[in-house]
Every structure is written in C-alpha cells, then in structure tokens.
Amino acid sequence: SVPRNLGALTTGVSESLMVQALRLEEQQRAKEERRQREQERKEAEEANAKEVEEWERSLLAQASPRPMETLWELPAIGHFLCLAQQALNLPEIVYFELERCLLMPRCSVFLSKVMSSLLSHPQRRATLHRRPALTYHSWEAGLRQKVQGWYRDMGQAEDTSAYAQQIGLCPQFFRALGETSPLEERPFHLLPFYQRVWL
C-alpha cells in the first residue's frame, strides 16, 4: 500500500507542476494580449489625433489667402459679441469657437445662436433661450434677405458712406463684399472666408 500512495503522490506532484506550467503560460498569454490591445489602442489614438490635426490644418487653410491670425476683424467681432452678450442673449463667447464657426457654418450651433439673435427682433431676443436656434438654411435665408436690402438701399442712396454709417456698417463692408451681394450668387458656406467674416 505504501508504494501505491507514493505513486499517487508522485503523479499528483507532476500533474500540479503541469497545471502550474499551463496556468503560468495562460497568464503570460493573457498579459501579452492585454499589452497588444493596449498598444493597438495607443496607435489608434495617435492615428486619430494625427487625423484631427490634419483636418484642422486643412480647415484653417480655408481662410487663405489671408491667414486667420492676420484678420483684425475676428477679434473685433468677438469683442462686439462680448460687449453685446447680454443684450443679444448669447451664450459665453469663446474665441476659438468663433474662428471655427465661420469655417464650418452649416454645422455650428454657436453661429446658429448668434445669427438667430442678430436676425431676431429686439423684443424676441429675451426669449431666444426658450426656443431652438434657427437652422443654417433659415438664418442664411434671413441674412441673404437683409444683405440684399442693404445693397438695394445703398444703390438708391445719394451719399453711400453716410448711408452705411446710418445702418451701422462701415463703408469697407461693401468694398469687402463687392458691387453686388455675394449671397445672390452663392450660399454663405461657399463664400470666401473673408466675406463670411464681414457678413
């Protein structure tokens, strides 16, 4: 009976050594798989960040031939919006977002809110936060109508500089946009960046 127990003991030890070796091998394989997944995740994040960076670079290139950093009009717009924020019932003005909204006007919620406010009657501005902002097509149509009215009235004015100041525009506005309203030929998002800034 002793030899049988000794044999069983020897078999049990060798089995446990085998099980331990398998378990160790399995743990190492799981560890290697986790490391591989982590590496793939990092590579995917890096590729995604690079893609976003390239997309932003191409987006900013749309502002050419005048780089965005050289446009004094953007800080002036931001300053005006900050000063008129309460009167226009606007959300917080973020300059970074202001720059980007003019590059991507069709999908900018911020630009929709700004245009909704600017195109609304002053009495309606107080309740704008209760209603959804105008869609791109709605505010673009309203802007087109407003600008066409300015051009029509400008054509009938004897003193164009005085008329421009009377409606709150500097004469450079019409020089930047041209002889006729650029919105007659193209929608807002297809205009050159500089004209979008002036509008």
C-alpha positions in Angstrom: 0.0 0.0 0.0 2.9 2.4 0.6 4.2 2.2 -3.0 0.7 2.9 -4.3 0.5 6.1 -2.2 3.9 7.1 -3.2 3.0 6.6 -6.9 -0.2 8.7 -6.5 1.8 11.4 -4.7 4.3 11.5 -7.5 1.6 11.6 -10.1 -0.2 14.4 -8.2 3.0 16.4 -8.0 3.8 16.1 -11.6 0.2 17.0 -12.5 0.3 20.0 -10.3 3.6 21.0 -11.9 2.0 20.6 -15.3 -1.1 22.5 -14.3 1.1 25.3 -12.8 3.1 25.5 -16.1 -0.1 25.7 -18.1 -1.6 28.3 -15.8 1.6 30.3 -16.0 1.7 30.0 -19.8 -2.0 31.1 -19.9 -1.3 34.1 -17.6 1.6 35.1 -19.8 -0.5 34.8 -22.9 -3.3 36.9 -21.3 -0.7 39.5 -20.3 0.7 39.6 -23.8 -2.8 40.0 -25.3 -3.5 42.9 -22.9 -0.2 44.5 -23.8 -1.0 44.0 -27.5 -4.5 45.5 -27.1 -3.1 48.5 -25.2 -0.5 49.0 -27.9 -3.2 48.9 -30.6 -5.4 51.3 -28.6 -2.4 53.8 -28.3 -1.7 53.5 -32.0 -5.3 54.1 -32.9 -5.4 57.2 -30.6 -2.3 58.5 -32.2 -3.6 58.0 -35.7 -6.9 59.6 -34.7 -5.1 62.6 -33.2 -3.0 62.9 -36.3 -6.1 62.8 -38.5 -7.8 65.5 -36.4 -4.7 67.6 -36.6 -4.6 67.3 -40.4 -8.3 68.0 -40.6 -7.9 71.2 -38.5 -4.9 72.3 -40.6 -6.9 71.9 -43.8 -9.8 73.7 -42.2 -7.7 76.6 -41.2 -6.2 76.7 -44.7 -9.7 77.6 -46.0 -9.1 81.1 -44.5 -6.4 81.7 -47.2 -5.2 83.9 -48.8 -5.4 85.8 -45.5 -4.3 83.7 -42.6 -6.7 83.8 -39.7 -4.1 85.2 -37.4 -3.8 88.4 -39.6 -7.5 89.2 -39.6 -8.3 92.1 -37.2 -12.0 91.5 -37.9 -12.2 88.3 -35.8 -11.1 89.9 -32.5 -13.4 92.8 -33.3 -16.4 90.5 -33.8 -15.5 88.7 -30.6 -15.2 91.9 -28.7 -18.5 93.2 -30.0 -20.3 89.9 -29.1 -18.8 90.0 -25.6 -20.0 93.6 -25.1 -23.4 92.8 -26.5 -23.7 89.3 -25.0 -26.4 90.1 -22.5 -28.4 92.3 -24.9 -28.2 89.7 -27.6 -29.0 86.9 -25.1 -26.0 84.9 -26.3 -24.0 82.0 -24.6 -20.5 82.5 -23.4 -18.2 83.8 -26.3 -15.2 81.5 -26.9 -12.8 83.0 -29.5 -11.6 79.6 -30.6 -15.2 78.6 -31.3 -15.8 81.9 -33.1 -13.0 81.2 -35.5 -14.2 77.7 -36.2 -17.8 78.5 -36.6 -17.1 80.7 -39.7 -15.1 77.8 -41.2 -17.9 75.4 -40.7 -21.1 77.5 -40.7 -23.6 74.7 -41.6 -22.8 72.6 -38.5 -22.0 75.3 -36.0 -24.6 75.6 -33.1 -22.8 78.7 -31.9 -23.1 80.5 -35.2 -26.8 79.5 -35.4 -27.4 81.1 -31.9 -25.5 84.3 -32.9 -27.4 84.6 -36.2 -30.7 83.8 -34.6 -30.1 86.6 -32.2 -28.8 89.1 -34.7 -31.7 88.4 -37.1 -34.4 88.5 -34.4 -36.5 91.5 -33.4 -35.1 93.0 -30.2 -38.2 92.1 -28.2 -37.9 88.5 -29.2 -34.3 88.2 -28.1 -35.1 87.9 -24.5 -36.9 84.6 -25.1 -34.5 83.1 -27.6 -33.1 80.7 -25.0 -36.5 79.0 -24.8 -36.7 78.3 -28.5 -34.3 76.3 -30.7 -31.8 78.4 -32.7 -32.6 78.9 -36.4 -31.3 76.2 -38.7 -28.5 77.1 -41.2 -30.9 77.3 -44.1 -33.2 79.6 -42.1 -30.7 82.1 -40.9 -28.8 82.0 -44.2 -32.1 83.0 -46.0 -32.7 85.7 -43.4 -29.2 87.0 -43.8 -29.4 87.0 -47.6 -32.7 89.0 -47.4 -31.1 91.5 -45.0 -28.0 92.0 -47.1 -29.9 92.3 -50.3 -32.0 95.1 -48.7 -28.8 96.9 -47.7 -27.5 96.7 -51.2 -30.8 97.9 -52.7 -30.9 100.8 -50.3 -27.2 101.6 -50.9 -27.8 101.8 -54.6 -30.5 104.4 -54.0 -28.6 106.5 -51.5 -27.0 109.7 -52.6 -24.2 109.5 -50.0 -23.2 105.9 -49.7 -20.8 106.4 -46.8 -23.4 108.3 -44.8 -26.0 105.6 -45.5 -23.6 102.8 -44.5 -22.9 104.6 -41.2 -26.6 105.2 -40.7 -27.4 101.5 -40.8 -24.3 100.7 -38.6 -21.9 99.4 -41.2 -18.5 100.8 -42.1 -18.1 101.7 -45.8 -15.4 99.0 -46.0 -18.2 96.4 -45.6 -19.3 97.0 -49.2 -15.8 97.1 -50.5 -15.0 93.7 -48.9 -18.2 92.1 -50.3 -18.2 93.7 -53.8 -20.6 95.6 -56.0 -23.4 93.2 -55.5 -24.4 91.0 -52.6 -22.3 87.8 -52.8 -25.2 85.9 -51.3 -27.1 86.3 -54.6 -24.6 84.1 -56.3 -23.6 81.6 -53.6 -24.8 80.4 -50.2 -23.0 81.6 -47.1 -20.9 78.5 -46.6 -19.5 78.6 -50.1 -18.3 82.3 -49.9 -14.7 83.0 -49.4 -13.7 83.1 -45.7 -13.0 86.8 -45.7 -16.5 87.6 -47.0 -18.0 85.3 -44.3 -16.1 87.2 -41.7 -17.5 90.5 -43.0 -21.1 89.2 -43.2 
